[in-house]
Amino acid sequence: MTDEPLTAVQYGIGPIGSRIVQAANRTGVEFVGAVDVDPEKVGDDLGEVAGLGESLDVTVTDDAADALAADPDVVFHSTVSSVEAAAPQLTEALEAGANVVSTTEELSYPWWSNATVAEELDAVAREHAGTVLGTGINPGFVMDAMPAVLSTPMATVESVHVERVQNASERRRPLQEKVGAGVTEETFEAEIATEAGHVGSTESVAMLADALDFALDEIEESIEPVVADDRVETEYVTAEAGDVAGIRQVAHGYVDDEAVVTLDLQMYVGAEDPHDRVEFEGEPDVAVAVEGGYHGDVSTSAVVANVAPTVVDADPGLATMTDVATSYSRHR
């Protein structure tokens, strides 16, 4: 690993992209380019657009090729959830010779549901000696990579259950609206239910199962509304008692009709006991809890920034968080 600071292009400067810039800037990354399609951001300085309050002497452009011409070590990519939709952007970055760390949720483990795209991205990355990784806090760490690492001292693992409870009151407006906070159950079922789920649960199940050497037969998931017992008011929405406060999304990975991997995500406004908890059945039975839980937005950007040096030094190809070496906080 070189002692020189990494150079980076930020691709997508929405709420998460802005946080990535802030997090990476604190680790000493030098930004040399920035891409966004929003005409109100194009032509402005990246530091100002990302909320740093200072100039980075990097002008935001809507021309990815122009930004990539700066020959960055890594591209921080944060635009869409669909790996198929992201593939042309990822391919362009890889063909320009950059490594890529992306928050595209389906990229975290695309081999299960998007195998063709996964194979194509892997081939492009290898051809151009780059590494591409999909990560974040979830998927990318708390419900897949973290449980995999926690299993290291176990002699056997028969099953794993991960529970993540997030107080959506502390999250950004789009997420609160996405999980249906403040709408009636009828509106939730009619207009929101099919779109309310957190993208990446299937990918997390598949990644964790692969790490634990479970050959899954199938993955199933369900989404139900969480109803508020009392009135909850946030900066963006108000959920009266009886309204939807958010969602509970449960995903199971099965082997011979037995659930060997279970991921239970509860994300709703007013959650009083946010936490991340991993329970193993095996030798020995183990339970590990992170009280308070990892903050989705803050931790997503931190993971992206902290893992970048590892990705730059990794073997070429499409990687997952269970492939790369263990990373750690690099914030000064």
Sequence and secondary structure as in RCSB ss.txt:
>XXXX:A:sequence
MTDEPLTAVQYGIGPIGSRIVQAANRTGVEFVGAVDVDPEKVGDDLGEVAGLGESLDVTVTDDAADALAADPDVV
FHSTVSSVEAAAPQLTEALEAGANVVSTTEELSYPWWSNATVAEELDAVAREHAGTVLGTGINPGFVMDAMPAVL
STPMATVESVHVERVQNASERRRPLQEKVGAGVTEETFEAEIATEAGHVGSTESVAMLADALDFALDEIEESIEP
VVADDRVETEYVTAEAGDVAGIRQVAHGYVDDEAVVTLDLQMYVGAEDPHDRVEFEGEPDVAVAVEGGYHGDVST
SAVVANVAPTVVDADPGLATMTDVATSYSRHR
>XXXX:A:secstr
  SS  EEEEE  SHHHHHHHHHHHHTT EEEEEE   TTTTTSBHHHHTT SS  S BEES HHHHHTT  SEE
EE S S HHHHHHHHHHHHHTT EEEE  GGGSSTTTT HHHHHHHHHHHHHTT EEEE SSTTTTTTTHHHHHH
TTT SEEEEEEEEEEEEGGGS HHHHHHTTTTS HHHIIIIIGGG S TTHHHHHHHHHHHTT   SEEEEEEEE
EE SS EE SS EE TTSEEEEEEEEEEEETTEEEEEEEEEEETT SS EEEEEEEEES EEEEEET   HHHHH
HHHHHHHHHHHHHS SEEE TTTS        
